[in-house]
Amino acid sequence: MLWGKLKVFEWFSRFENGEMSTDDKPRSGRPSTARTHENVEKIREIIKDDRRRTIEEIVELSGVTWSSAARDWFFHHDNAPAHTALSVRQFLTKNGMTPVPHPPYSPDLAPCDFFFFSSSNEKRLERKKRRRRCQASQKMNLDNVLKNGIKD
């Protein structure tokens, strides 16, 4: 496991002062009740049932607060080679992470594919057509010159 620089510096200063524990010091206040095993499982099941649910719907169905439901992130699996590598899949399985599958050609997940790239693709195709027309015109002129010779 990789540790953040600040955490390592904090531990170093603790060790330097003679404290040998890496555990956080107890804090005052009420313990968190939102992130319990039951709530995590409940939200996981809600999402598995319908992956299109909004945070608001998850909050309503699970009974946790909006900030608690929106705190975690979900791995969006878009089948990129870096995401399908064996080591990545093993890591996800080991850590209990379920990737959200990527629906192919979904405009809500890849909006540029549907408005930006389509218009730029049309422009590219138009340039290609113009280039072919120009090449055909030049070929016709060259054939004409070779057939009839150069005339003043």
C-alpha positions in Angstrom: 0.0 0.0 0.0 1.3 3.5 -0.8 1.1 6.2 1.8 0.8 9.9 1.3 3.8 12.1 1.9 2.0 14.0 4.7 1.0 10.8 6.5 4.7 9.6 6.4 5.9 12.9 7.7 3.4 12.8 10.5 4.5 9.3 11.5 8.1 10.3 11.3 7.5 13.2 13.7 5.6 10.8 16.0 8.4 8.3 16.0 10.9 11.0 16.6 9.0 12.1 19.7 8.9 8.5 21.0 5.3 7.6 20.0 5.5 4.2 18.3 1.8 3.8 17.1 0.6 4.6 13.6 -3.0 4.6 14.7 -4.9 7.9 14.7 -5.7 9.4 18.0 -9.3 9.0 19.3 -11.4 12.0 18.4 -14.2 13.5 20.4 -17.8 13.6 19.1 -20.3 11.2 17.9 -19.0 8.3 15.8 -20.0 8.1 12.2 -23.2 6.0 11.7 -23.5 6.5 7.9 -20.8 4.2 6.8 -21.8 0.9 8.4 -21.5 -2.5 6.7 -25.3 -2.6 6.5 -25.6 0.8 4.8 -22.8 0.0 2.3 -24.5 -3.3 1.4 -27.9 -1.6 1.1 -26.5 1.0 -1.3 -24.6 -1.6 -3.2 -27.8 -3.6 -3.8 -29.7 -0.5 -4.8 -27.1 0.4 -7.4 -26.9 -3.2 -8.6 -30.7 -3.3 -9.1 -30.6 -0.1 -11.3 -27.4 1.5 -12.2 -29.1 4.6 -13.5 -30.4 5.7 -10.1 -29.5 9.2 -9.0 -27.9 10.1 -5.7 -31.3 11.6 -4.6 -33.0 8.2 -5.3 -30.3 6.3 -3.4 -30.6 8.7 -0.4 -34.4 8.2 -0.4 -34.2 4.4 -0.6 -31.3 3.9 1.8 -32.1 6.6 4.4 -28.5 7.9 4.5 -27.7 11.6 4.0 -26.9 13.0 0.6 -23.2 13.7 1.6 -22.8 10.2 2.8 -24.2 8.6 -0.3 -22.2 10.9 -2.7 -18.9 10.4 -0.8 -17.9 7.2 -2.5 -16.9 6.8 -6.1 -17.7 4.1 -8.6 -15.2 2.8 -11.0 -16.5 3.4 -14.5 -15.2 0.5 -16.6 -14.8 1.6 -20.2 -12.9 -1.5 -21.4 -9.7 0.5 -21.9 -6.7 -1.8 -22.0 -5.4 -0.3 -18.7 -8.7 -1.2 -17.0 -8.9 -4.8 -18.4 -5.3 -5.8 -17.4 -5.2 -8.9 -15.2 -3.5 -7.1 -12.4 -6.3 -4.4 -12.4 -9.0 -7.0 -12.4 -7.3 -8.9 -9.5 -7.0 -5.7 -7.5 -10.7 -4.8 -8.0 -11.7 -8.3 -7.0 -9.4 -8.3 -4.0 -10.8 -5.0 -2.8 -14.4 -5.8 -3.4 -14.9 -3.2 -6.1 -17.5 -3.9 -8.7 -16.9 -2.0 -11.9 -19.8 -0.3 -13.5 -20.0 -1.7 -17.0 -19.7 0.8 -19.9 -22.6 0.7 -22.3 -21.3 1.0 -25.9 -21.9 4.3 -27.7 -23.8 5.9 -24.8 -24.3 9.7 -25.4 -24.4 10.4 -21.7 -21.0 8.9 -21.0 -19.2 10.1 -24.1 -21.0 13.2 -25.3 -18.2 14.3 -27.6 -18.7 11.2 -29.7 -22.2 12.4 -30.5 -22.0 16.1 -31.2 -18.3 17.1 -31.6 -16.8 14.2 -33.4 -19.8 13.7 -35.7 -19.6 17.3 -37.0 -15.8 17.1 -37.3 -16.1 13.8 -39.1 -18.5 15.4 -41.6 -16.0 18.2 -42.2 -13.2 15.6 -42.7 -15.4 13.7 -45.2 -16.2 16.9 -47.1 -12.5 17.7 -47.4 -11.8 14.2 -48.6 -14.5 14.6 -51.3 -13.1 17.9 -52.4 -9.6 16.4 -52.6 -10.9 13.5 -54.8 -12.8 16.0 -57.0 -9.6 18.1 -57.4 -7.5 14.9 -58.1 -10.1 13.8 -60.7 -10.1 17.3 -62.3 -6.3 17.3 -62.5 -6.1 13.8 -63.9 -8.7 14.8 -66.6 -6.6 17.9 -67.5 -3.4 15.8 -67.6 -5.0 13.1 -69.8 -6.3 15.9 -72.1 -2.8 17.4 -72.4 -1.2 14.0 -73.1 -3.9 13.2 -75.7 -4.1 16.5 -77.5 -0.7 18.1 -76.7 -0.1 21.6 -75.4 -1.9 24.4 -77.3 -1.2 28.0 -77.0 
